[in-house]
Amino acid sequence: MGQTSPCASVRSLVWRSVSRKLTAVACVLGALASLAGPAVGQDDEVDQPTGTGVPADEDFELDEEILRARIERWAPNEELSAGLEQLEVRAPAPLPGGDTSVGPVLDYDEAYRELVEMIEAEAYAIERREDALLDIDRLTLAQALERKRLIELRGEEAELALDLDDAETALRGLAVRSFVHAGGDDELEVSLDPSELRSASSPAEFADQLADSLASDRDRLAERLITNRRVQQATVNELADLAGRKADAANEAENQQVLAYEAALRLPELGQALSDARWTSLVVGLDMSIVVLDAYVRAARSTSAERPGCNIEWWMLAGIGRVESGHGTFGGTRVGADGRTLDEIIGIPLDGTNGTALITDTDGGVIDLDVVFDRAVGPMQFIPGTWSFIGTDGDEDELIDPHNIYDAAATAARYLCTSGDLQAPDILARAYFSYNHDLEYVAKVTGFAQAYRQFPIPS
């Protein structure tokens, strides 16, 4: 059997060392690949949003000023006449028997609560999404640090494995030399480096000491390698935990974005509902809705500006509206948020019976839907002939509609102002009489008007 040349042995050792180092590099590259995470587009199971709103167990409340600003954004008060936005309102009483033939009664408090809840739901979802995104950033940084640590550990593992292999090779080599030169110390001494013999009394003693030292180094390296692999496993587990927490945070961010979007979609609708409820709610202290009061106030202010000598005030119009139609509620109807009665109010035929004047048709039924006799129409009860002559666009919508309280109140204001300065009681009474030639009617309207006069409108 031929002997292996020293050069061949050296080449073998060098190749084995290079091979191991390449293997170590491959391990590190494998670690990088394994840390990259799932492939883009991989289907993960994602939790779905559970519903819009602040959970009952969450202590979340918007700052009062922020909440007020957002309510004003979605349900602005700016269209109300100056001062009326300060008035307290309440929901009108339901119709007898719960009749909703002219639409449901809008509850201001309920509409307000629903809008506030949705505003808070949107703000809560946005805040939770921002928190989740911050968590993702923190977890991403933690992942990067753990990946860097794992790469370092795997590099260290490769080096330790090489060192351990070298230690075991050296230990085996010493054992072989001791076995080969078992014939005596002289032969063993020749095989050892002279510098290695200085601290030993004999080559055999030194061989034993060297074997102990090499074994100790091997055991220490083996222990370090075990520790390294335990730390690696802990790091891998931590990375898996971070990946799970990051996925949960991403899922939470996505869910909260959906919830915020859903809330934002509902805000215009709820804001409109609150606005409508405010307009149709009754003014506390009065028997009319705020939209009706706004129509009277707006008509009085605009007419006074056009005719300074008239000095008409809102309560003068309110007296007429109360007697003529109960402020647009005659027959079970109501005035809607746009100022129009939900059902049109049309009086009895003016055919000369039931104490009425005889007025034959003047409008071909266009206004009062009667082609034989005229009828008074709308919340202020104008007959077609008068309306055609003096009808006014009170809400500037380019329509002149007797069933719109703004148009009807503005027309009534213009009509009353033809009598003169209405601050004079006798002139006001004369104006009421011209509206309806009945002294009992004048007394009734005046009584209601004076009662309304006591109600203060904030400036």
Secondary structure, DSSP 8 states (H G I E B T S, - for coil): -----HHHHHHHHHHHHHHHHHHHHHHHHHHHHHTT-S-TT----------SS--TT------HHHHHHHHHHHS--TTS-TTGGGS-EE-----GGG--TT-----HHHHHHHHHHHHHHHHHHHHHHHHHHHHHHHHHHHHHHHHHHHHHHHHHHHHHHHHHHHHHHHHHHHHHHHHHTTT-HHHHHHHS-GGGGTTSSSHHHHHHHHHHHHHHHHHHHHHHHHHHHHHHHHHHHHHHHHHHHHHHHHHHHHHHHHHHHHHHHHHHHHHHHHHHHHHHSEETTSSSBHHHHHHHHHHHHHHHHH-TTT---HHHHHHHHHHHHTTTTGGG--B-TTSBBSS--B----BS-TT--B-B-SSTTTTTS-SSB---BTTTTB-HHHHHHH---SS-SS---TTBHHHHHHHHHHHHHTT--TTSHHHHHHHHHHHSS-HHHHHHHHHHHHHHHTS----
